[in-house]
Amino acid sequence: KGPESCAGHTRGPLCVVVCRCVLQPYQLADSHPRSGKERIGRSSRMQGAGNAATNVLGKPLKLCCSAPVTGFYRDGYCKTGPMDYGKHTVCAKVTEEFLLFSRSKGNDLMSPVPAYNFPGLRDGDCWCLCVSRWKEAYEAGVAPPVNLEATHRNALETVSMDILQQFAIQEPGEGHQTHQSL
């Protein structure tokens, strides 16, 4: 899909609602033209969330996943800020059922995209999901489990704590699984 279309739609106000979770792909590692230093992901000036991010439990936000590197800022955390239109705030342990559901909605998280260093997700991987997509999956009966310690407090603007707690990951460390090579 090119920059002018999204899930088969011409980009516009209606498409933003459907596609906002796919508008911010991985950026390639490259060298900064002036410093020669390698940089990956979005620039620090875009990171409006800062280091004081809080989870839904009112405590400091914990790492969601570092392999594959997740988060709007590709730092492993489900932080959000003014540029994160999709609000990638829910740290979920994705399931096959959820991945198929997401693909049916135009956001294929299973297929690798080598150009963006994205390996594709599999059942059991953790990922910062758009809160609206997670809620949509909840309403369809396919919501994946959630790591509350790594879910940003802004998710509560869209989904109640009672609902999130029903999907809370219980086993220690389960929310931090990493993508494994085939």
C-alpha positions as CSV (number, residue, x, y, z in Angstrom):
1,K,0.0,0.0,0.0
2,G,1.4,3.3,-1.0
3,P,1.3,6.6,1.0
4,E,-1.9,7.6,-0.8
5,S,-3.9,4.6,0.1
6,C,-4.5,2.7,3.3
7,A,-6.3,-0.7,3.4
8,G,-7.6,0.0,-0.1
9,H,-9.0,3.4,0.8
10,T,-7.9,6.8,-0.3
11,R,-6.3,8.4,2.7
12,G,-8.7,10.8,4.3
13,P,-10.6,11.5,7.6
14,L,-12.4,8.1,7.5
15,C,-9.3,6.2,6.6
16,V,-7.4,7.6,9.6
17,V,-9.8,5.8,11.9
18,V,-9.3,2.5,10.1
19,C,-5.6,2.8,9.4
20,R,-4.0,4.9,12.1
21,C,-2.2,1.9,13.5
22,V,-0.3,1.3,10.3
23,L,0.7,4.9,9.4
24,Q,3.9,4.8,11.5
25,P,6.1,2.0,10.3
26,Y,9.6,1.1,11.5
27,Q,12.2,3.4,10.2
28,L,15.5,2.1,8.8
29,A,18.7,2.6,10.7
30,D,20.7,5.2,8.9
31,S,23.4,7.7,9.6
32,H,22.6,11.2,10.5
33,P,23.9,13.3,7.6
34,R,25.7,15.8,9.9
35,S,27.1,13.7,12.7
36,G,27.6,10.4,11.0
37,K,26.1,8.7,14.1
38,E,23.7,5.8,13.5
39,R,20.1,6.4,14.5
40,I,17.1,4.2,14.6
41,G,13.4,5.1,15.0
42,R,11.9,8.4,15.5
43,S,13.8,11.5,16.6
44,S,13.9,12.4,20.2
45,R,12.0,15.7,19.6
46,M,9.0,13.6,18.5
47,Q,9.0,11.7,21.8
48,G,6.5,13.7,23.8
49,A,6.0,11.1,26.5
50,G,9.4,11.6,28.1
51,N,10.8,9.3,30.8
52,A,7.9,9.9,33.3
53,A,5.5,7.6,31.6
54,T,3.0,5.9,34.0
55,N,1.2,2.6,33.6
56,V,-2.5,1.8,34.3
57,L,-1.6,0.8,37.8
58,G,-0.2,4.3,38.5
59,K,3.4,3.1,38.6
60,P,6.4,3.7,36.3
61,L,5.8,2.1,32.8
62,K,7.7,-1.1,32.4
63,L,9.3,-2.5,29.2
64,C,6.8,-4.3,26.9
65,C,9.2,-5.9,24.5
66,S,12.7,-5.5,23.1
67,A,12.7,-8.3,20.5
68,P,11.0,-7.4,18.4
69,V,11.4,-3.8,19.4
70,T,7.9,-2.4,19.9
71,G,6.3,0.9,20.8
72,F,5.5,4.0,18.8
73,Y,9.0,5.3,19.5
74,R,10.5,1.9,18.9
75,D,12.1,1.9,22.4
76,G,10.3,-1.2,23.8
77,Y,7.8,0.9,25.8
78,C,4.1,1.6,25.0
79,K,4.7,5.4,25.4
80,T,2.6,7.8,23.6
81,G,2.8,11.5,22.5
82,P,1.3,14.1,20.2
83,M,2.4,12.3,17.0
84,D,1.0,8.9,18.1
85,Y,-2.4,9.2,16.5
86,G,-3.1,5.5,17.0
87,K,-2.2,5.6,20.7
88,H,0.0,2.5,20.8
89,T,-0.5,2.2,24.6
90,V,-1.6,-1.4,25.2
91,C,1.1,-4.0,25.8
92,A,-0.4,-7.3,24.6
93,K,0.8,-10.8,24.2
94,V,-0.6,-11.3,20.7
95,T,-2.5,-14.5,19.8
96,E,-3.0,-16.1,16.4
97,E,-6.7,-15.3,16.7
98,F,-5.9,-11.6,17.3
99,L,-3.3,-11.4,14.5
100,L,-5.9,-12.8,12.0
101,F,-8.5,-10.4,13.2
102,S,-6.1,-7.5,12.9
103,R,-5.1,-8.6,9.3
104,S,-8.8,-8.8,8.4
105,K,-9.1,-5.1,9.5
106,G,-6.2,-4.1,7.2
107,N,-3.3,-4.2,9.7
108,D,-1.2,-7.2,8.8
109,L,1.2,-7.7,11.8
110,M,2.1,-11.2,10.8
111,S,4.0,-10.6,7.6
112,P,7.6,-9.6,7.8
113,V,8.6,-6.3,6.2
114,P,12.4,-6.5,5.8
115,A,12.7,-3.0,4.5
116,Y,11.5,-1.7,7.9
117,N,13.4,-4.4,9.9
118,F,10.0,-5.8,11.0
119,P,10.1,-9.5,11.5
120,G,6.3,-10.0,11.6
121,L,4.6,-11.1,14.8
122,R,3.6,-14.6,15.9
123,D,1.4,-16.1,18.5
124,G,3.1,-15.3,21.9
125,D,5.0,-12.2,20.8
126,C,4.4,-9.0,22.8
127,W,3.6,-5.7,21.0
128,C,2.3,-2.2,21.8
129,L,-1.1,-2.2,20.2
130,C,-3.3,0.7,19.3
131,V,-5.8,1.0,22.1
132,S,-8.7,1.3,19.6
133,R,-7.7,-1.9,17.9
134,W,-7.4,-3.7,21.2
135,K,-10.9,-2.4,22.2
136,E,-12.2,-3.5,18.8
137,A,-10.8,-6.9,19.3
138,Y,-12.3,-7.1,22.8
139,E,-15.7,-6.2,21.3
140,A,-15.3,-9.0,18.7
141,G,-14.2,-11.5,21.4
142,V,-10.6,-11.9,20.3
143,A,-8.7,-9.5,22.6
144,P,-5.2,-10.7,23.5
145,P,-3.9,-10.8,27.1
146,V,-2.4,-7.5,28.4
147,N,0.6,-6.7,30.5
148,L,-0.8,-4.1,32.9
149,E,2.6,-3.0,34.1
150,A,3.7,-2.2,30.5
151,T,0.3,-0.6,29.4
152,H,0.4,3.2,29.4
153,R,-2.2,5.0,31.6
154,N,-3.6,6.8,28.5
155,A,-5.2,3.4,27.5
156,L,-7.7,4.1,30.3
157,E,-9.2,6.9,28.2
158,T,-10.6,4.3,25.9
159,V,-10.8,1.0,27.9
160,S,-11.8,0.7,31.5
161,M,-9.5,-0.8,34.1
162,D,-12.1,-3.5,34.9
163,I,-11.9,-4.7,31.3
164,L,-8.1,-4.6,31.1
165,Q,-7.9,-6.5,34.4
166,Q,-10.0,-9.3,32.9
167,F,-7.2,-9.8,30.3
168,A,-4.2,-9.3,32.6
169,I,-1.2,-11.6,32.2
170,Q,-0.8,-13.4,35.4
171,E,2.5,-15.4,35.0
172,P,5.7,-13.6,36.0
173,G,7.7,-12.5,33.0
174,E,5.1,-13.7,30.5
175,G,4.6,-10.2,29.3
176,H,8.2,-9.9,28.2
177,Q,8.5,-12.8,25.7
178,T,10.6,-12.1,22.7
179,H,10.2,-13.0,19.0
180,Q,12.1,-16.2,18.3
181,S,13.7,-17.2,15.0
182,L,12.3,-20.1,13.0
